[in-house]
Amino acid sequence: MKTLLSLLIMLPSFVFTGDEFKVTLEKSEIEMKAESSQSLEINIQRFQGFKNAKGKMGLSSPLPQGVTVKFDPAEGVMDKTSVSINVDNKVVAGTYDIILNSTLNHKTKGTILKLIVK
């Protein structure tokens, strides 16, 4: 019984919640016109062994022709970064889902930005 009690007391330190880190956007949807740019803040909430991990920002989806994105910073130990979205005159009006992601400790998680081009 003493061994079982000791094991139960130690269990909480080994329980895994499934949340290594989360990637969230300031806004999940933006509207833009051709020949425009806009910046958004990206938050990276870190848990457990990911608190001091170097991260790298990227994309998990192709971009529509004429849309470019730039992360600042794109790499480092950060809780926030920004993404600049540029839309040139070649972009066809419509709605596009862009998956922005962060990779920490060889794990990648992302969030979807809905881009509406008018």
N, C-alpha and C positions, 0 to 999 in steps of 0.2 A: 504494500500500500504506500509506503514511503517513497518508493521508486516512481510509482504512478503520479503521486503528488508532485514530486520534483519535476517530472516531465511536463505536467500541466502548467506548472509555474514558468517553465522555460519556453513554452510554445509561443506566447505572443511575440517574442523577439524573432521568430522564424516565419511568422505569418506574412504572406505576400499579398498585397492589396491589388496587384495588377497595374498600378499606376507608377510607371517609371518616370514619365514626364508627359506633359500635355502641351499642345501647340494651339493657341487661340489667336483670333484676329480682333482688332479694334472694331471692325465692321465686317459682316459676312457677305455683304452685297454692295457693289458700287456701280454708278452710272457714269459713263464717259462718252465724250464725242471724239471724232477723229481729230488728230493733231492736238492731243491733250495728254497731260500726265497727272498722276495723283500718287500720294504716299500714304501708307497705312502702317500702324504699329503692330508688330507681332510679339506676343508674350509667350515665353517658354517657362512653364511652371515645372520645377524639378523636384523629384522625390528620391528617397533612398540613396543608392550609390551613384546617382546621376547629378548630384548637386555641384560637383566640381569638374564634370566631364566637358571636354571641348566639343562644341557643336558645329555643324556645318549645315547651312541652309540650302535648299534646292527645290526642284519641281518634280512631281510625280505624274504630270500630265503634259502633253504637248501644248504649246501656245498657238493660238490662231495666228495666221500670217499677218504681220504688221504690229504684233503686240510683243513688247519686251519687258522683262522685269530685272530689277537689280536690288540685291539685299545689301544693307549697310548697318552693321558689319555682316559679312557673309560667313565668317568663321570666328570661333573663340568661345570663351566661357562667358555666356551672356544670358540674362533673363529677358531681355528685350532686344529687338532689332526692328528695322523698318524695311519695307519693300516699296520700291518706286515702280509704278506701272506706267508704261508709255504706250500710247495708241497712235499709230501713224495713219495716213490717209488711205492705206491699202486694206484696212480692216473692214470686213463686211459687217454691216449692222446685224446685231443678234445678241443672244445670251450665251455666255461661255462659262463653263466650270473650270477653274484653275486650281489644282491641288498644290499648295505650298507645303513644304515639309522641312523637318529638322532631323538630322541624324546625330545621335549621341551614343557612345559605347556600342557602335555597330547596330543600333536599333533606330528605325525610321518611323516617325509619326507625322501625320499631316493634318491639314484642315482645308476645307473647300472655300474658295472665294468665288462668288458669282459675279461675273463681269458682264454688265449690260452696255453694249455699244449702240448709241443712237445715231 
